[in-house]
Amino acid sequence: MRLKPILTVLGFLVFAVGLAMLTAYPVSLYFGGTDALPILLASICTVISGLLLWFVFREREAGELRVREGFAIVTFGWMVVPLFGSLPYLFSGAIPSFTDAYYETVSGFTTTGASILTDVEAFPNGLLYWRMLTHWLGGMGIIVLSLAILPLLGIGGMQLFKAEVAGPTKDKLTPRVAETARLLWGLYVLLTVSQVVLLVVGDMPLFDAVCHAFATISTGGFSTKNASIAHYNSVYIDCVVMFFMFVGGTNFALHFGALKGRFADYFRDTEFKFFLGTLGVAVLVVTAVIGESSFGGDYLKSLRYVAFNIISVMTCTGFATADFAIWAPLAQVVLLFLMFPGACGGSTGGGMKTIRVLILLKTAANELKKIAHPKVVANVRLGGKTVDQEILFTVAGFIILYLVTFATSTILLTATGLDIVTSMSAIASAMANVGPGLGTVGPMANFAHLSDLAKWVLSSCMLLGRLEIYTVFVLFSSAFWKR
């Protein structure tokens, strides 16, 4: 494995983050904040560090990145970028603890949205903007952004694409990965701008509209308000945010097809139909369960709040309009279980991905059929096509690793003194990149009261979830380091 190409790309990523960070400087100046100078200094330090890595280790003819190099860049990139991303918080003193600053930044870039801030509205606007921008950058993926630039550096990006998009399918929109990245980012920007316009039409201030659009389409969940979206108490804003959360949690290849006029692709896609059906059933069940106990029999009002929060949880966004941690136990269990399948493959959402759960269910049904009829030759089919045996093994292995990681991390969190409900929901939320959990980390609470050890465990789970387990775990395999 070559070290120079890895450090070159990491240098570019750090440099790109520094430039993005610099956009928070004029925002701070406009609002007259005291965070302008710390943001500027943090940006300069980040840009210089990235340039040094880039120029010192770059090679004129590096060629295509190898598979192992791609996995190393993606994993270390997502670990290093939050280090520099936390500098504005540390330099300004807004978050003086390194553990807290790194946690908040990891939560931002991984689009988790689990915060340690106890009073978001007291935070300077420049830092708030940077905090929300980390969502937007992480949503589509800093690595995917780099794919459009890597050819200019003399380094191919195909292996990065394979490492970043670690799901069971890696369909590209175009044959060239750099062109794919540019198309994805173009679509991403278009959706973001569209949401900003719609939120402003609903009387949301422009700054809040930009910040919430960053957090919605990325399925992030940070807000500029302590009460999250509930602060606005607007049916219109709820509906706009719900729509874009759903869009963010859907495969972007389907959105790209829709721009080309292929709207029927949505309902030809098996995963999308399963995703939509699961959401629909969950909304109806929870509305029926809490309509009387939490909303006094006003089922229409119950439907509004239930639909918003269930879409938020299953798309792994994490916005909240109600404190679902005090809903009926059955409703809480449904919300907890929805964190596991999460959003669709090829989306900005997290979780195991709906397509993996669908494949696992079809595999189980297929095995039951074989037991009942031993002579029957039955294959697992998805969208009219037979699923390769290799994909079935990959999906099974992923889910096993996911559940083992969930169990181990839950045990570690309970060892810090947290109750089992808080521990389980916090780990499930972190691995699925949802944000709020249940118990003492519910949607109207935060993660500030957790110990440093608990925050590092959760930070690790956020990164594992964002990179879909395999990308990180493969680095701990002895076979990975063998020539």
Residue pairs with C-beta under 8 A, 6 or more apart in sequence:
1 66
1 68
1 69
1 72
1 481
2 62
2 66
2 69
3 57
4 57
4 58
4 59
4 62
5 57
5 59
5 62
5 65
5 69
5 155
6 69
6 72
6 73
6 76
7 53
7 56
7 57
8 53
8 54
8 57
8 58
8 59
8 62
8 153
8 155
9 65
9 73
9 77
9 146
9 150
9 153
9 155
9 160
10 53
10 73
10 76
10 77
10 80
11 49
11 50
11 51
11 52
11 53
11 54
11 55
11 56
11 57
11 58
12 50
12 54
12 146
12 149
12 150
12 153
13 50
13 77
13 80
13 81
13 142
13 143
13 146
14 46
14 49
14 50
14 53
14 80
14 81
14 84
15 46
15 47
15 50
15 51
15 54
16 50
16 142
16 145
16 146
16 149
17 46
17 50
17 81
17 84
17 85
17 137
17 142
18 43
18 44
18 45
18 46
18 47
18 48
18 49
18 50
18 84
19 43
19 47
20 133
20 137
21 39
21 42
21 43
21 46
21 84
21 85
21 87
21 88
21 130
22 39
22 40
22 43
22 47
23 129
23 133
24 39
24 43
24 88
24 126
24 127
24 129
24 130
24 133
25 36
25 39
25 40
25 43
25 126
27 125
27 126
27 129
28 35
28 36
28 39
28 124
28 125
28 126
28 127
28 129
29 36
29 126
31 124
31 125
31 126
31 207
33 124
33 125
33 126
33 127
34 92
34 124
35 88
35 92
35 94
35 124
35 126
35 127
36 126
38 88
38 91
38 92
38 93
39 88
39 91
39 92
39 126
39 127
39 130
41 91
42 84
42 87
42 88
42 90
42 91
43 88
45 84
45 87
46 84
46 87
49 84
58 153
58 154
59 154
60 154
61 154
62 153
62 154
62 155
63 154
63 155
63 156
64 155
64 156
64 158
64 159
65 73
65 155
65 156
65 157
65 158
65 159
65 160
66 159
67 159
67 162
67 163
68 480
69 159
70 158
70 159
70 160
70 162
70 163
71 159
71 163
71 471
71 474
71 475
71 480
72 475
73 143
73 160
73 163
74 143
74 160
74 163
74 164
74 467
74 471
75 467
75 471
75 472
75 475
77 142
77 143
78 109
78 110
78 142
78 463
78 466
78 467
79 463
81 109
81 142
82 102
82 105
82 106
82 108
82 109
83 102
83 105
85 105
85 108
85 109
85 130
85 134
86 95
86 98
86 101
86 102
86 104
86 105
88 94
88 126
88 127
88 130
89 95
89 100
89 101
89 104
89 105
89 127
90 96
90 98
90 101
92 124
92 127
94 123
94 124
94 127
95 101
95 104
95 116
95 117
97 452
99 452
99 455
99 456
100 116
100 448
100 455
102 459
103 116
103 447
103 455
103 456
103 458
103 459
104 115
104 116
104 117
104 131
105 134
106 112
106 459
106 462
106 463
107 113
107 114
107 115
107 222
107 435
107 459
107 462
108 131
108 132
108 134
108 135
108 138
108 220
108 222
109 134
109 135
109 137
109 138
109 142
109 466
110 138
110 350
110 433
110 462
110 463
110 465
110 466
111 135
111 138
111 139
111 218
111 219
111 220
111 221
111 316
111 348
111 350
111 433
111 466
112 220
112 221
112 318
112 350
112 429
112 430
112 433
112 434
112 435
112 462
112 465
112 466
113 135
113 215
113 220
113 221
113 222
113 317
113 318
113 319
113 433
113 434
113 435
113 436
114 318
114 426
114 429
114 430
114 434
114 435
114 436
114 437
114 441
114 446
114 447
114 458
114 462
115 222
115 435
115 446
115 447
116 446
116 447
116 448
116 450
116 455
117 123
117 446
117 448
118 446
118 448
119 226
120 128
120 223
120 224
120 225
120 226
121 224
121 225
121 226
123 131
125 207
128 211
128 224
129 207
129 210
129 211
131 222
132 210
132 211
132 212
132 214
132 215
132 220
132 222
132 224
133 214
135 214
135 215
135 218
135 220
135 221
135 222
136 192
136 214
136 215
136 217
136 218
136 220
137 145
138 218
138 220
138 466
139 188
139 217
139 218
139 219
139 220
139 248
139 348
140 184
140 185
140 188
140 218
140 348
141 164
143 160
143 163
143 164
144 161
144 164
144 181
144 184
144 185
145 181
145 185
146 157
146 160
146 181
147 157
147 160
147 161
147 177
147 178
147 180
147 181
148 178
148 181
148 182
148 185
150 156
150 157
150 160
150 178
151 157
151 178
157 177
157 178
157 181
158 177
161 170
161 172
161 177
161 180
161 181
162 170
163 471
164 467
164 471
165 346
166 467
166 468
166 469
166 470
166 471
167 345
167 346
167 353
167 355
167 356
167 468
168 345
168 353
168 355
168 356
168 359
168 391
168 394
168 395
169 345
169 346
169 355
171 253
171 346
172 180
173 179
173 180
173 183
173 184
173 253
173 256
174 180
174 183
183 256
184 252
184 256
187 252
187 255
187 256
187 259
188 217
188 252
191 217
191 244
191 247
191 248
191 255
192 213
192 214
192 217
193 213
195 209
195 212
195 213
195 216
195 217
195 240
195 244
196 206
196 209
196 210
196 213
198 240
199 208
199 209
199 212
199 213
199 237
199 240
199 241
200 206
200 209
202 232
202 234
202 236
202 237
202 240
203 234
204 212
204 232
204 237
207 224
208 224
208 225
211 222
211 223
211 224
212 223
212 224
212 229
212 241
213 244
214 220
215 221
215 222
215 223
215 317
215 319
216 241
216 244
216 245
216 248
216 317
216 319
217 244
217 247
217 248
217 348
218 248
218 348
219 245
219 248
219 249
219 315
219 316
219 317
219 318
219 343
219 347
219 348
219 349
219 350
219 433
220 317
220 318
220 435
221 228
221 312
221 317
221 318
221 319
221 434
221 435
221 436
223 229
223 231
223 319
225 231
225 232
227 444
228 319
228 320
228 321
228 443
229 237
229 238
229 241
229 308
229 319
229 320
229 321
230 320
230 321
230 322
235 304
238 304
238 308
238 321
241 308
241 319
242 307
242 308
242 311
245 311
245 312
245 315
245 317
245 319
246 279
246 311
246 315
247 255
248 315
248 317
248 343
248 347
248 348
248 349
249 275
249 311
249 314
249 315
249 316
249 317
249 342
249 343
249 344
249 347
249 348
249 349
250 266
250 272
250 275
250 343
250 344
250 347
251 269
251 271
251 272
251 344
251 345
251 346
251 347
252 346
252 347
252 348
253 346
254 265
254 266
254 269
254 272
254 346
257 263
257 265
258 265
258 266
266 272
267 273
268 383
269 383
270 358
270 382
270 383
271 344
271 345
271 354
271 355
271 358
272 344
274 354
274 358
275 314
275 343
275 344
275 354
278 314
278 338
278 341
278 354
279 310
279 311
279 314
282 310
282 314
282 334
282 338
283 303
283 306
283 307
283 310
285 334
286 306
286 310
286 327
286 330
286 331
286 334
286 335
287 299
287 302
287 303
287 306
287 307
289 327
289 328
289 330
289 331
289 334
290 302
290 306
290 327
290 328
290 331
291 297
291 298
291 299
291 302
293 327
293 328
294 302
294 322
294 326
294 327
294 328
295 301
295 302
295 305
305 321
305 322
306 331
308 319
308 321
308 322
309 320
309 321
309 322
309 324
309 335
309 443
310 334
310 335
310 338
311 317
312 318
312 319
312 320
313 335
313 338
313 339
313 434
314 338
314 339
314 341
314 342
314 343
314 351
315 342
315 343
315 347
315 349
316 339
316 342
316 343
316 349
316 350
316 351
316 432
316 433
316 434
316 435
317 349
317 434
317 435
318 429
318 434
318 435
318 436
318 443
320 436
320 443
320 444
322 443
323 442
323 443
323 444
324 331
324 332
324 335
324 438
324 442
324 443
325 332
325 436
325 437
325 438
325 439
325 442
325 443
325 444
325 445
326 442
327 335
332 438
335 438
336 424
336 425
336 428
336 438
339 351
339 425
339 428
339 429
339 432
339 434
340 351
340 352
340 357
340 428
340 432
341 351
341 352
341 353
341 354
341 356
341 357
342 349
342 350
342 351
342 352
342 353
342 354
342 432
342 433
342 434
343 349
343 350
343 351
343 353
343 354
344 353
344 354
344 355
345 353
345 354
345 355
345 356
349 433
350 431
350 432
350 433
350 434
350 465
350 466
351 431
351 432
351 433
351 434
351 465
352 398
352 399
352 402
352 432
353 468
355 382
356 395
356 398
356 399
358 382
359 380
359 382
359 387
359 391
359 392
359 395
360 395
360 396
360 399
362 380
362 381
362 382
362 387
363 380
363 392
363 395
363 396
366 378
366 379
366 380
369 376
369 378
370 376
370 378
379 386
379 387
380 386
380 387
380 392
381 387
397 470
398 468
398 469
398 470
401 469
401 470
401 473
402 431
402 469
405 431
405 461
405 464
405 469
406 427
406 428
406 431
409 427
409 430
409 431
409 457
409 460
409 461
410 420
410 423
410 424
410 427
412 453
412 457
413 422
413 423
413 426
413 427
413 454
413 457
413 458
414 420
414 423
416 450
416 451
416 453
416 454
416 457
417 451
418 426
418 439
418 440
418 450
418 454
419 439
419 440
421 438
421 439
422 437
422 438
422 439
422 440
422 441
425 437
425 438
425 439
425 441
426 437
426 439
426 441
426 447
426 450
426 454
426 458
427 457
427 458
427 461
428 434
428 437
429 435
429 436
429 437
429 441
430 458
430 461
430 462
430 465
431 461
431 462
431 464
431 465
432 465
433 462
433 465
433 466
436 442
436 443
436 445
440 449
441 447
441 450
447 455
447 458
450 458
463 472
464 472
474 480
